[in-house]
Amino acid sequence: MASFDAVLFDLDGTLCQNTQDAHAMYEQAFERVDETPFGEPSSLWSALSGPPDHDDPVGYFAAGFARVAAQHGRTDVDALALARALRSVIDDRAVGFLPGAEEALAEAAAVGPIGVVTNGPEDRQRAKLDALGIADRFATVVYAAELSRSKPHTEPFEQAVAKLGVARDRTLYVGDSLAYDVAGAQNAGLPVAWLRGDEEQGDYEPEYVLDSLAELPAILRGEA
């Protein structure tokens, strides 16, 4: 017997992942501004502070480029120009399902209504859903960047549950971030299935811990 009446999913890092070649994308950004590349994509990702700023993605990337430039003695570089170039070469449609995602979606849809709660803006996230061919499968999609508060605030979760018309304690939320998905959903009164990656669980206590979305169907069938 199913343990839940509805399921909500995070998008990036939970249902899908970017499939672009990170090194090629990084080098293209430098080519567009006629600069000699320095650092690696991993250096930029490490230099980015906190989650993406969807209101100012160029400023977000520029701050990271400035930090990497300083580490390589390239303080003369135009970090804003690099950030604009990087954003221009990112293809939001270049995404693929994570292992087990398609089966998890099918099983969840058999249980009841399903939805997505993502912190990204509608234009970028809708492009991903369209590319995956699943945009029309959800009873609700909440683009938290369009709200007054994003995850881990409770507002996006509360809006999604209201649209589904299902009790919070009967709505399972599935996500990969402890600080944004687990904390936010639990604060909103939803049980959580955490898709574990490289993060240490620490003091968080998600109701379920998944190594793959392939494990979700057993939870939804009440077998785990």
C-alpha positions in Angstrom: 0.0 0.0 0.0 1.4 3.4 -0.9 2.6 5.5 2.0 1.9 8.8 0.3 -0.7 10.5 -1.8 1.5 12.9 -3.8 5.2 13.5 -4.6 7.2 16.7 -5.2 10.6 16.7 -6.8 13.5 19.1 -6.9 14.9 19.4 -10.5 18.6 20.1 -10.8 20.7 17.3 -9.2 17.6 15.3 -8.5 15.8 14.5 -11.7 18.4 15.8 -14.1 21.9 17.0 -14.6 23.7 19.2 -17.1 25.3 17.3 -20.0 27.4 20.1 -21.5 31.2 19.6 -21.6 32.3 21.9 -18.8 35.8 22.4 -20.1 34.6 23.3 -23.6 32.0 25.7 -22.1 34.7 27.4 -19.9 37.1 27.8 -22.9 34.3 29.2 -25.1 33.7 32.0 -22.5 37.4 33.0 -22.7 37.3 32.9 -26.5 34.3 35.2 -26.7 36.2 37.9 -24.8 39.6 37.2 -26.4 41.3 36.3 -23.2 43.9 33.6 -22.5 42.2 30.9 -20.2 43.3 30.5 -16.6 42.1 28.1 -14.0 39.7 25.2 -14.5 35.9 24.9 -14.4 36.3 23.2 -11.0 38.2 26.3 -9.7 35.3 28.5 -10.8 32.6 26.3 -9.2 34.6 26.3 -5.9 35.0 30.0 -6.0 31.2 30.7 -6.4 29.7 31.7 -3.1 26.5 30.0 -2.1 23.6 29.1 -4.4 23.1 30.9 -7.8 21.7 34.4 -7.7 18.9 34.1 -10.2 18.3 37.8 -10.1 21.9 38.5 -11.1 23.5 35.5 -12.7 26.2 37.6 -14.4 27.2 39.2 -11.1 27.2 35.7 -9.4 29.6 34.3 -12.1 31.7 37.5 -12.2 32.4 37.3 -8.4 33.7 33.7 -9.0 35.8 34.7 -12.0 37.3 37.6 -10.0 38.4 35.2 -7.2 39.9 32.8 -9.7 41.7 35.6 -11.5 43.2 36.9 -8.3 44.5 33.4 -7.6 46.3 33.4 -11.0 47.6 36.9 -11.0 45.1 38.0 -13.6 43.5 40.9 -11.8 43.5 42.8 -15.1 40.8 40.6 -16.5 37.2 41.9 -17.0 35.3 39.5 -14.8 32.0 40.9 -15.8 32.7 40.3 -19.5 33.8 36.7 -18.8 30.6 36.1 -16.7 28.4 37.4 -19.6 30.2 35.2 -22.0 29.9 32.1 -19.8 26.1 32.7 -19.3 25.8 33.1 -23.1 27.3 29.6 -23.8 25.3 27.8 -21.2 22.6 25.7 -22.9 19.7 25.1 -20.5 18.4 22.4 -22.8 21.6 20.3 -22.5 20.3 18.1 -19.7 19.7 14.4 -19.1 17.9 12.2 -16.6 19.8 11.0 -13.5 19.7 7.2 -13.1 16.3 6.0 -12.0 14.6 9.3 -12.6 12.2 8.2 -15.3 11.1 5.1 -13.3 10.7 7.2 -10.2 8.5 9.7 -12.0 6.3 6.9 -13.4 5.9 5.2 -10.0 5.2 8.6 -8.3 2.5 9.4 -10.9 0.8 6.0 -10.2 0.6 7.1 -6.5 -1.0 10.5 -7.1 -0.3 14.0 -8.4 3.3 14.9 -8.9 5.0 18.3 -9.0 8.3 20.1 -9.1 9.7 22.7 -6.7 12.8 24.4 -8.1 14.7 27.5 -7.1 15.5 28.4 -10.7 13.7 31.0 -12.9 10.9 29.8 -15.1 12.6 30.5 -18.5 15.6 28.4 -17.7 13.9 25.6 -15.8 11.0 25.3 -18.2 13.6 24.8 -21.0 15.0 21.8 -19.0 11.6 20.3 -18.5 10.8 20.7 -22.2 14.1 19.1 -23.2 13.5 16.1 -20.9 10.0 15.8 -22.4 8.2 16.0 -19.0 6.9 19.5 -18.8 3.3 18.4 -19.1 3.5 15.6 -16.6 3.2 17.7 -13.4 0.2 18.9 -11.6 2.2 21.9 -10.5 5.7 23.4 -11.1 6.8 26.0 -8.6 9.6 28.3 -9.9 10.8 29.7 -6.6 12.9 32.4 -8.2 9.6 34.0 -9.3 8.4 34.1 -5.7 9.3 36.5 -2.8 11.2 33.7 -1.1 13.1 30.6 -2.5 14.1 27.4 -0.9 14.9 26.8 2.0 12.0 29.2 2.9 8.7 27.4 3.2 6.8 29.5 0.7 7.6 27.4 -2.4 6.7 24.1 -0.7 3.5 25.6 0.7 2.5 26.9 -2.7 3.1 23.5 -4.3 1.1 21.6 -1.6 -1.8 24.0 -1.9 -1.9 23.4 -5.7 -1.8 19.6 -5.3 -4.6 19.7 -2.7 -2.9 17.0 -0.6 -2.1 17.0 3.1 1.5 17.9 3.8 2.3 14.8 5.8 1.0 12.7 2.9 3.2 14.6 0.3 6.8 13.3 -0.1 9.4 15.7 -1.2 12.5 14.3 -3.1 15.7 16.5 -3.3 19.4 16.4 -3.2 20.3 19.4 -1.0 20.3 19.1 2.7 20.4 22.9 3.3 17.7 23.8 0.7 15.6 20.7 0.1 15.7 18.8 3.3 15.6 21.8 5.6 13.0 23.7 3.6 10.6 20.8 3.1 10.8 19.6 6.7 10.2 23.2 7.9 7.1 23.2 5.7 5.9 20.0 7.3 6.7 17.6 4.4 8.5 14.2 4.8 11.7 14.1 2.7 13.6 11.5 0.7 17.1 12.9 0.4 19.1 11.8 -2.7 22.6 11.5 -1.2 25.6 12.7 -3.2 28.9 13.9 -1.8 27.4 15.8 1.1 27.8 14.5 4.7 24.4 14.1 6.4 25.6 15.9 9.5 22.7 16.8 11.9 20.0 16.6 9.3 17.5 13.8 9.6 15.6 13.2 6.4 12.9 10.5 6.7 14.5 8.5 3.8 18.1 8.5 2.4 18.5 7.4 -1.3 21.7 6.5 -3.1 19.7 6.5 -6.3 16.2 7.4 -7.5 15.9 3.7 -8.3 15.2 3.2 -4.6 12.2 5.6 -4.6 9.6 3.1 -6.0 10.0 0.8 -3.0 9.4 3.7 -0.6 6.3 4.8 -2.5 4.9 1.2 -2.4 5.4 1.2 1.4 8.2 -1.5 1.1 10.9 0.6 2.7 
